[in-house]
Amino acid sequence: TGKVLFEKNKDKKTYPASMTKIMTTLIVFEKLSNGTLTLDDKFLVSERAWKEREGSSMFVEVDKEIRVEDLLRGIIVQSGNDACIVIAENIAGTEDAFAKMMTDKGIEIGLKNTNFTNSTGMHNPKNYSTVHDIAILSQYLINEFPEYYHLFAETEFEWSGIKQKNRNPLLYKNMGADGLKTGHLSKSGYGLAASAIENNRRIISVTNGFASKQKRSQGSSRLITW
């Protein structure tokens, strides 16, 4: 319903870190839905994307072509910054141009305090949002793209012989969780946009600023089960 059950500092500017990737995937889902892109389309890996090893990575290889579906799993399950850059460059030409598409889409769906400067969520003072905006973004993605949302519930993905587990801790608890995305920056702490469904009732929780992965998991679990 979109009814807010609990809120705290909902409009305080925060750095979304990898929760930014929810918008990155939303742009792809939209193109899949309107037929301008298919899961079998292949995107070329640039040297810049290949070199992106800061933070989490899918471990793409330069000059290789990768299916869109695999890149999506690389972003959603493995939180690969390199996969985000491959997507951004192939869709918009440059990551800057893609970030503008992300910001414009945010304005269109009602995000009032959000601006994107990259596709990954790596720290930039101008890449910011609020927990309220991320909740609106999460709800929009879940409602509008049910045929692709299931990717967020996948717990592991293997690429280049490297198997990585989904970082969303709630997927491993018996609480109906089926998405969305973790985030972490030293500047903003540990965050999680999460959703769970039970008896046809869906709850979305967005938190940021936890001091550790464990506190993030406990805090988000408490909110959702409360």
PyMOL commands that set and color helices and strands:
alter all, ss='L'
color gray80, all
select helices_A, chain A and resi 17-33+47-51+68-76+81-92+95-108+131-144+146-153+169-172+213-225
alter helices_A, ss='H'
color red, helices_A
select strands_A, chain A and resi 42-44+65-67+156-159+162-165+177-185+189-198+201-210
alter strands_A, ss='S'
color yellow, strands_A
deselect
rebuild
show_as cartoon
